[in-house]
């Protein structure tokens, strides 16, 4: 199974993913590139910017992707 297939399967199950946890959950280091490829193939994927804390306890915003509202 390719990274794109793993990511699509994950999203189609109603789950969400961020760049931060994509490596741990799916083994995907460049999740934004895989999201772009899936969108180019016609898949409707929502993006929500969510706050997270970095290692310096600073708030940063990252994309959280889903297919929940995109169907």
Order of alpha helices (4+ residues) and beta strands (2+ residues): alpha-beta-alpha-alpha-beta-beta
